[in-house]
């Protein structure tokens, strides 16, 4: 079953985050994931949106997401994101 990963990110150190961003696609491309949307200025219709980046990813199933997220290569890269931003990350399942 298809799953989506939603990342709501507040970037506090752009230079360090760019290190993460530059290495992201090379690791991500190995795990059957698809970037659906990356927005820095979403069209907010209600409320306030306190995030500097919103990312929506699609994976064919939970196992594919878990393989990517838990991979040593991604976890090494994610250290840069952890140092440069705060993130809310959730996985949701398609209907």
C-alpha positions, 0 to 999 in steps of 0.5 A: 500500500502506498505511503506518504511522508510529510516533512515540516521543516524549520531551517535555522542554518541554511548553509548546513541544510544545503549540505543535506539538500545536496546529498539528498537525491543521491541517497533517496533515488535508491529506495523507490521514493518519489518527491511529490512536492517541495515548497518553501512558500505554500499557498496557506488558505487557513491559519499560519504556516510556521515552516520554512520548507514542506516536503511530500514524498511517496513510497510504494509501501512502508517497507520502502520508506523504512529501508530509506529512512533507516539506511546508514547512508540516509542516517549519516546525511540526516545528521546535517538536517538535524543540526540545521533544522527542526523537523516534524516527520510523519508517514501516512497511508493512502486510502 
